[in-house]
Amino acid sequence: MGISRRSVLSLGALGLTAGLTGCTLDRSDTPNSPTETPEPTPTPELSPTPTQEPIASPVPGYADPTRWNGRTLSIAAWGGDYQDAQHEAFFKPFAAATGATVQEKVADIDSLRDQVDSEDVVWDVLTVPMEQMVRLARDNYLMPINYDIVNRTPLYPDIALEYGVGVAYFSATMIYAPTSTAIPQDWSSFWNVPPLTEDGEIAPQDLRCLRRHPIGTLEFALLADGVPIEELYPLDVERAFASLDRIRANVLVWWQESKEPAELIAAEAVGIASSWNVRVPQLDLTDLVRINWYQGMLSADAWIIPRGAANSDVAFDFINFASRAVPQANFALLVPYGPVNVDAFSLIRNDRSAILPSSPGNKPLQFVENWSYWAEYEERLTEQFEEWLLSPDGTPEAEESDSE
């Protein structure tokens, strides 16, 4: 999932619970909670100015600060500044509005599996990537979402699933410099590069940057080859690698650090790159880097509840709260991730909505990642992608699989 995207900007404590009292949170670690985050490489802490002040309006249906008085909810998330934003937008306001004590932990999938297997579940709610949610549900580690408690009516349907509810959207998009003389229109534009000269030199505007991972990269290769969005899945893997063969010589960097694409575009070292949308505003490069949302790939994280969670009633109520318009809008003001609640956009200024992937102007231009497909084939296709990348002769023999 390119986990380094989860090092997100910190805007400090914005007081999202102004006027509320009785908030009780416990951010301590315990032996049952991993202390290391999944971040393989930390990134600099950045603090751009938000476009508007936080919204302190009460959340409808949450006016009783004694509702869960005496109850404790243990939530495991990704740590770092991403979780700091969750703390401000979701955890602290929920504790204030209901009287619950919220304990914050750092998520770890293996630990979750161990807890369920041992029937000693100490976490009540987790944040995980959507494809991880699918795997965990397939392996019977999760409770189905109780939609009698979680109101899905204002939520985008593609993130209100049987075993998980979206936390927020992010996108894999193409980015380019505003000074570019060839603004990309779609992925076929990205792939449109001139033939190599005899000396093998390539002008910077003809160089590209793509993610060193099959998720997204294979979809973009197929779109560049003319596959319609509605026919992407299941992926035609052989056709995708053949498409990548055509642009391989022009790819300057196969990025693994998610800040690399935006930095390369800002330095005019490459003409176009694929990138997580969140990186451009996080690195404060909006004046030097433009995002093309067309044919971008929407992804998301999910709230999940482990099978056997002791406080599932409070957990479902928390997920409902975190999915309401006000908390969703406040999270999007802290970090450039897109709300999963359609009504949140009426609370967000237009200049902020413009950089959010699920805004009414951006979401219809994109397609949603097929999380079930990648839950099944990510490991196999990652191996094949690495074989292709490291092979001097191009595409390796395609493996026979149900993914094609």
Order of alpha helices (4+ residues) and beta strands (2+ residues): beta-beta-alpha-alpha-beta-alpha-beta-alpha-beta-alpha-beta-alpha-alpha-beta-alpha-beta-alpha-beta-alpha-alpha-alpha-beta-alpha
